[in-house]
Each structure stands twice: as C-alpha cells, then as structure tokens.
Amino acid sequence: MEHVPNDAVDPTEAVDGVHLSMLAGGERMNVQHFFVEPGSTVPEHSHPHEQAGFIYEGTLTFLVDGEEYHVSAGGSYSIPGDEPHAAENRGDVPVKGLDIFSPPRENPAWQGDD
C-alpha cells in the first residue's frame, strides 16, 4: 500500500493560478489534486492518459471540441486519452478537485522533472 500524507505534498503552480499535487498511485493509475483560483485557465492540452475527476468545491468549465461542460461541486467527468481539452474557473471561488489518470502520469511536465 502507498500512503501519501497531506503534509508530504507540496503543490506546484503549473500555470498562473492552477496548483497541482501528485498524490498516491499504482501500476495502472494515479491521483492528482488540483486547486484553480478564480479567473484562472488550464490551457488546451492533451495526454495519452484517460482522465476521470471529481469536483468538491466550485465550478470548472471544460472546453472540449468546441463544446462547454460546466462541472460543479459533487459532479464528476471523464476525458478519453489524447482528447484536447482546456478548463476555466469562471466563478468567484476556488475550484478544488481530484483527477485520476490511467495509465499513471509519470513525471508530467508541470512537475519540472522532464
């Protein structure tokens, strides 16, 4: 079993106002926490990993293939691998949530380990 205590994780500001923390992971998936400040944007990107997530505070607007998807606290989502997507916090409160990636994201560019 892998256990990652809260005080062992330092968030990384991947882009202005978007804070990410890599949490526990296994051979087939890993978990990432995110905190998106009001007015902040995750630029369009893609990755080979499937991504499923859960929002527990605020509302995040996803932009996928010309469509907008508003995911509020208590809502979840999934994004297929290699699908370009972006996200925006258009609200006035931070957005907090969790993402699960499969296969695991190892050394994502935002960690600066590449």
Stockholm file with secondary structure:
# STOCKHOLM 1.0

chainA/1-114         MEHVPNDAVDPTEAVDGVHLSMLAGGERMNVQHFFVEPGSTVPEHSHPHEQAGFIYEGTLTFLVDGEEYHVSAGGSYSIPGDEPHAAENRGDVPVKGLDIFSPPRENPAWQGDD
#=GR chainA/1-114 SS CCCCCGGGCCCEEEETTEEEEEEEECSSCEEEEEEECTTCEEEEECCSSEEEEEEEESEEEEEETTEEEEEETTCEEEECTTCCEEEECCSSSCEEEEEEEESCCCSCGGGTCC
#=GC SS_cons         CCCCCGGGCCCEEEETTEEEEEEEECSSCEEEEEEECTTCEEEEECCSSEEEEEEEESEEEEEETTEEEEEETTCEEEECTTCCEEEECCSSSCEEEEEEEESCCCSCGGGTCC
//
